[in-house]
Amino acid sequence: MKVPLRDIARQVGGRVAGDENTPIKGVNSLERAQAGELSYFIGGPYREVLERTKASAVIVAAESDLFQGAQVIAPNPELAYAKAAWLFAPPVPRFPGVSEAALVHKESLVGKDVSIYPMVYVGEGASIGDEVILFPGVFIGDRVKIGKRTVIHPNVSILHDCIIGNDVIIHAGTVVGSDGFGFARDGSRSVKIPQTGFVQIDDDVEIGANNCIDRAALGKTWIKRGVKTDNLVQVGHNVVIGEDTVIVAQVGISGSSSIGREVILAGQVGISDHLEVGDRVMVGAQSGVAKSVPPGEVVTGTPAIPHRTWLRASGLYARLPNIYERLKGLEKRIKTMESRLP
């Protein structure tokens, strides 16, 4: 399939500088793009790559003399590229109908145009919405509800009573609705607290591979609309994550914490239990959040502190040995001066 560049520009809300009829057959990086492919340029260290790319067209924020081919001018080239790439992305592969090698309980409800691969299990009272795709090895527990057009990749387990919205993507190996980590101490023993709640995942959420999202002890663990999680994320029981929040790989959120909307948690962040992280907070990579964070803050470090303070403090680390030696010298001089006093 080839798409005229003018149609792509219209799709991404940009304009064409150059030949608007340039045929585009796919997308690629600046380094790897060949004739007939579209790429994008965000500036900085990629200027030299832009000069030598073989792409037929590029998406740029402003027309550039570094590239002689057709250009799509868009305010946010990365966002425009994401929209353009969907024109060439292959569709999700579908099994035709419900496989005879799947085990679908007779008391479950299956919608229209559903694709259920071999080796899928769907439990009693489960409800599968229209156009859902369940890949091999998926386990759907009793009374689970899955909305329309949701895609569940291989070996995902969605345990009993959980609710999944429309247009959700859950990647391979994720577990939704495992027991929360709840125990009461009886002397030296740990007594399990029954985890009788559930998990609710709202519309347009994407969950990365090998996430673990625990069911609530009571009530629900709630991931709201538009949340995106990377791989290897742990969400504890009764956690609430607000709309359009982004959670990067290896983040751990302890039980009963509340994460606001449009929050960004960078890689390997740890959130202690029963905290509130306000709307539009940004937490730097490998930070440990031990107390609640007000809305709009940018914090880094362990324990997490305001990012600018952390930058100043981290700049001192390399100088600490020298500062220590100078301090010892000053102490020695003070003792010498004191010894000479009458």
C-alpha positions as CSV (number, residue, x, y, z in Angstrom):
1,M,0.0,0.0,0.0
2,K,1.3,3.4,-0.9
3,V,-0.2,6.6,0.5
4,P,0.3,10.1,-1.0
5,L,2.2,12.4,1.4
6,R,-0.7,14.9,1.3
7,D,-3.0,12.3,2.8
8,I,-0.5,11.6,5.6
9,A,-0.2,15.4,6.3
10,R,-4.0,15.6,6.5
11,Q,-4.0,12.7,9.0
12,V,-1.4,14.2,11.3
13,G,-2.7,17.8,11.0
14,G,0.4,19.1,9.2
15,R,1.3,20.7,5.9
16,V,3.6,19.6,3.1
17,A,6.7,21.4,1.9
18,G,7.7,19.9,-1.4
19,D,6.0,17.3,-3.6
20,E,2.7,16.5,-1.9
21,N,2.2,13.5,-4.2
22,T,5.3,11.7,-2.9
23,P,4.2,8.0,-2.5
24,I,4.9,6.6,1.0
25,K,4.8,2.8,1.6
26,G,6.0,2.7,5.2
27,V,7.8,4.3,8.1
28,N,11.3,3.9,9.5
29,S,14.0,5.6,11.6
30,L,16.2,8.2,9.9
31,E,19.2,5.8,10.0
32,R,17.3,2.9,8.3
33,A,14.8,4.5,6.1
34,Q,14.9,3.8,2.4
35,A,13.2,5.3,-0.7
36,G,9.4,5.3,-0.3
37,E,9.6,5.5,3.6
38,L,8.7,8.3,6.0
39,S,10.7,9.3,9.1
40,Y,10.7,12.1,11.6
41,F,13.3,14.6,13.0
42,I,13.3,16.1,16.5
43,G,16.5,18.0,16.3
44,G,19.7,17.9,18.4
45,P,22.1,15.1,17.7
46,Y,20.2,13.8,14.7
47,R,21.1,16.7,12.4
48,E,23.9,14.7,10.7
49,V,21.6,11.7,10.3
50,L,18.9,13.9,8.7
51,E,21.4,15.1,6.1
52,R,22.3,11.5,4.9
53,T,18.9,9.7,5.4
54,K,17.5,7.9,2.4
55,A,13.9,8.6,3.4
56,S,11.6,10.0,0.8
57,A,10.0,12.4,3.3
58,V,10.4,13.5,6.9
59,I,8.2,15.0,9.5
60,V,9.8,18.2,11.0
61,A,8.7,21.0,13.3
62,A,10.0,23.6,10.9
63,E,11.2,23.3,7.3
64,S,14.9,22.3,7.2
65,D,17.6,22.9,4.6
66,L,19.4,19.7,5.8
67,F,16.9,17.5,3.9
68,Q,16.2,18.0,0.2
69,G,13.1,15.8,-0.1
70,A,9.5,16.5,0.8
71,Q,8.7,17.5,4.4
72,V,5.6,17.4,6.5
73,I,5.6,20.4,8.9
74,A,3.9,19.6,12.2
75,P,4.3,21.2,15.7
76,N,5.1,17.9,17.4
77,P,7.0,15.6,14.9
78,E,7.0,12.7,17.3
79,L,3.2,12.8,17.8
80,A,2.7,13.3,14.1
81,Y,4.9,10.3,13.4
82,A,2.9,8.2,15.8
83,K,-0.3,9.1,14.0
84,A,1.3,8.4,10.6
85,A,2.7,5.0,11.7
86,W,-0.9,3.7,12.3
87,L,-1.6,4.0,8.6
88,F,1.1,1.3,8.0
89,A,0.9,-0.8,11.1
90,P,-0.1,-4.4,10.5
91,P,-3.5,-5.4,12.1
92,V,-3.5,-7.5,15.2
93,P,-3.7,-11.2,13.9
94,R,-7.1,-12.8,14.6
95,F,-8.2,-16.4,15.0
96,P,-11.4,-16.9,13.0
97,G,-14.0,-17.2,15.6
98,V,-13.8,-19.4,18.7
99,S,-11.3,-22.2,18.6
100,E,-12.6,-25.7,19.3
101,A,-9.4,-26.1,21.4
102,A,-10.5,-23.3,23.7
103,L,-12.5,-24.0,26.8
104,V,-15.4,-21.5,27.1
105,H,-17.8,-22.2,29.9
106,K,-21.4,-22.6,28.7
107,E,-22.6,-20.0,31.2
108,S,-20.3,-17.3,29.8
109,L,-21.4,-14.6,27.4
110,V,-19.4,-14.1,24.2
111,G,-20.0,-11.1,21.9
112,K,-19.9,-10.7,18.2
113,D,-16.8,-11.1,16.0
114,V,-14.8,-12.3,18.9
115,S,-11.4,-14.1,18.2
116,I,-10.5,-16.8,20.8
117,Y,-7.4,-18.7,20.0
118,P,-6.7,-22.4,21.1
119,M,-5.8,-23.0,24.7
120,V,-7.9,-20.2,26.1
121,Y,-10.0,-20.7,29.2
122,V,-13.1,-18.6,29.9
123,G,-14.8,-19.2,33.2
124,E,-18.4,-19.4,34.4
125,G,-20.4,-16.2,34.2
126,A,-17.7,-14.3,32.3
127,S,-18.7,-11.7,29.7
128,I,-16.5,-11.1,26.6
129,G,-17.4,-8.0,24.5
130,D,-17.6,-7.6,20.8
131,E,-14.4,-7.9,18.7
132,V,-12.3,-8.9,21.7
133,I,-9.1,-10.9,20.9
134,L,-7.9,-13.6,23.3
135,F,-4.5,-15.1,22.4
136,P,-3.3,-18.6,23.4
137,G,-2.8,-19.3,27.1
138,V,-5.2,-16.6,28.3
139,F,-7.1,-17.4,31.5
140,I,-10.4,-15.5,32.1
141,G,-11.8,-16.2,35.6
142,D,-15.3,-16.6,36.7
143,R,-17.5,-13.5,36.4
144,V,-14.8,-11.4,34.6
145,K,-16.2,-8.7,32.4
146,I,-14.2,-7.6,29.3
147,G,-15.4,-4.7,27.2
148,K,-15.4,-4.2,23.4
149,R,-12.3,-4.4,21.1
150,T,-10.0,-5.3,24.0
151,V,-6.8,-7.3,23.1
152,I,-5.4,-9.8,25.6
153,H,-2.0,-11.2,24.6
154,P,-0.6,-14.7,25.3
155,N,-0.5,-16.1,28.8
156,V,-2.3,-13.3,30.6
157,S,-4.4,-14.3,33.6
158,I,-7.4,-12.2,34.6
159,L,-8.8,-13.7,37.8
160,H,-12.3,-13.8,39.1
161,D,-14.6,-10.8,39.3
162,C,-12.2,-8.3,37.6
163,I,-13.5,-5.7,35.2
164,I,-11.7,-4.7,32.0
165,G,-13.0,-1.8,29.8
166,N,-13.2,-1.1,26.1
167,D,-10.1,-0.8,23.9
168,V,-7.8,-2.1,26.5
169,I,-4.5,-3.8,25.6
170,I,-2.9,-6.2,28.0
171,H,0.5,-7.6,27.0
172,A,1.9,-11.1,27.5
173,G,2.4,-12.6,31.0
174,T,0.5,-10.0,33.0
175,V,-1.6,-11.1,36.0
176,V,-4.7,-9.0,36.9
177,G,-6.4,-9.8,40.2
178,S,-3.9,-11.8,42.1
179,D,-4.2,-11.6,45.9
180,G,-2.9,-8.4,47.4
181,F,0.0,-8.7,49.9
182,G,-2.1,-8.6,53.1
183,F,-1.1,-10.3,56.3
184,A,-1.6,-9.7,60.0
185,R,1.1,-10.6,62.5
186,D,0.3,-13.2,65.2
187,G,3.6,-13.2,67.1
188,S,6.1,-14.6,64.7
189,R,3.5,-15.9,62.3
190,S,1.9,-14.1,59.3
191,V,-1.9,-14.6,59.1
192,K,-3.3,-14.1,55.6
193,I,-6.0,-11.4,55.3
194,P,-8.6,-12.6,52.7
195,Q,-8.4,-10.4,49.6
196,T,-12.1,-10.2,48.6
197,G,-12.1,-7.1,46.3
198,F,-11.4,-6.9,42.6
199,V,-9.5,-4.9,39.9
200,Q,-11.2,-2.5,37.6
201,I,-9.3,-1.3,34.5
202,D,-11.1,1.5,32.6
203,D,-11.2,2.2,28.8
204,D,-8.1,2.9,26.6
205,V,-5.6,1.5,29.1
206,E,-2.5,-0.3,27.9
207,I,-0.8,-2.7,30.4
208,G,2.8,-3.8,29.6
209,A,4.2,-7.3,29.7
210,N,4.6,-9.1,33.0
211,N,2.7,-6.6,35.2
212,C,1.1,-7.7,38.4
213,I,-2.0,-5.9,39.5
214,D,-3.3,-7.0,42.8
215,R,-7.0,-7.3,43.7
216,A,-8.2,-5.1,46.6
217,A,-8.5,-6.4,50.1
218,L,-11.9,-4.7,50.1
219,G,-13.4,-2.6,47.3
220,K,-11.3,-2.3,44.2
221,T,-7.9,-1.6,42.8
222,W,-8.7,1.0,40.1
223,I,-6.7,1.9,37.0
224,K,-8.5,4.8,35.3
225,R,-8.9,5.7,31.7
226,G,-5.9,6.2,29.5
227,V,-3.3,4.9,31.9
228,K,-0.2,3.4,30.2
229,T,2.2,1.1,32.0
230,D,5.5,-0.3,30.8
231,N,6.8,-3.9,31.5
232,L,7.4,-5.3,35.0
233,V,5.2,-2.9,36.9
234,Q,3.7,-3.9,40.3
235,V,0.5,-2.3,41.5
236,G,-0.5,-3.2,45.1
237,H,-4.0,-3.8,46.5
238,N,-6.5,-0.9,46.6
239,V,-4.2,1.4,44.6
240,V,-6.0,4.0,42.5
241,I,-4.2,5.4,39.4
242,G,-5.6,8.5,37.7
243,E,-6.4,9.2,34.1
244,D,-3.6,9.4,31.5
245,T,-0.8,8.6,34.0
246,V,2.3,7.0,32.5
247,I,4.3,4.4,34.5
248,V,7.7,3.2,33.2
249,A,9.3,-0.2,33.7
250,Q,10.0,-1.7,37.2
251,V,7.9,0.7,39.2
252,G,6.4,-0.6,42.4
253,I,3.3,1.0,44.0
254,S,2.5,-0.2,47.5
255,G,-1.0,-0.9,48.7
256,S,-3.7,1.8,49.2
257,S,-1.7,4.6,47.6
258,S,-3.4,7.0,45.3
259,I,-1.7,8.3,42.1
260,G,-3.2,11.4,40.5
261,R,-4.0,12.1,36.8
262,E,-1.3,12.8,34.2
263,V,1.5,11.6,36.6
264,I,4.8,10.3,35.2
265,L,6.6,7.7,37.2
266,A,10.0,7.0,35.7
267,G,11.8,3.7,35.8
268,Q,12.3,1.8,39.1
269,V,10.4,4.3,41.2
270,G,9.1,2.9,44.5
271,I,5.9,4.3,46.1
272,S,5.3,3.6,49.8
273,D,1.9,2.5,51.0
274,H,-1.0,4.8,51.9
275,L,0.4,7.9,50.1
276,E,-1.1,10.4,47.8
277,V,0.8,11.5,44.7
278,G,-1.0,14.6,43.2
279,D,-2.0,15.4,39.7
280,R,0.7,16.0,37.1
281,V,3.6,15.0,39.5
282,M,6.8,13.8,37.8
283,V,9.0,11.4,39.8
284,G,12.6,10.8,38.5
285,A,14.1,7.3,37.8
286,Q,15.0,5.1,40.8
287,S,13.4,7.5,43.3
288,G,11.8,6.3,46.5
289,V,8.7,8.2,47.5
290,A,8.2,7.9,51.3
291,K,5.7,10.7,51.8
292,S,2.8,12.2,49.8
293,V,3.7,14.6,47.0
294,P,1.5,17.7,46.2
295,P,0.1,18.3,42.7
296,G,2.5,19.6,40.1
297,E,5.8,18.7,41.9
298,V,8.9,17.3,40.3
299,V,10.8,15.1,42.7
300,T,13.9,12.8,42.5
301,G,16.0,10.8,44.9
302,T,15.6,8.5,47.8
303,P,13.9,9.7,49.8
304,A,12.4,11.8,47.0
305,I,12.9,15.6,47.3
306,P,12.3,18.5,44.9
307,H,14.2,17.8,41.7
308,R,16.3,21.1,41.7
309,T,17.4,20.4,45.3
310,W,18.4,16.9,44.3
311,L,20.4,18.2,41.4
312,R,22.3,20.6,43.7
313,A,22.9,17.8,46.3
314,S,24.0,15.2,43.7
315,G,26.5,17.8,42.4
316,L,28.2,17.7,45.8
317,Y,28.7,13.9,45.9
318,A,31.8,13.9,43.8
319,R,33.3,16.7,45.9
320,L,32.7,15.2,49.3
321,P,36.1,13.5,49.6
322,N,37.8,16.8,48.9
323,I,35.5,18.7,51.2
324,Y,36.2,16.1,53.9
325,E,40.0,16.5,53.5
326,R,39.7,20.3,53.7
327,L,37.5,20.0,56.8
328,K,40.1,17.8,58.5
329,G,42.8,20.4,57.6
330,L,40.7,23.2,59.1
331,E,40.1,21.2,62.3
332,K,43.9,20.6,62.6
333,R,44.6,24.3,62.1
334,I,42.0,25.3,64.7
335,K,43.5,22.8,67.3
336,T,47.0,24.2,66.6
337,M,45.8,27.8,67.0
338,E,43.9,26.8,70.2
339,S,47.0,25.2,71.6
340,R,48.9,28.4,71.2
341,L,46.4,30.5,73.1
342,P,47.5,31.6,76.6
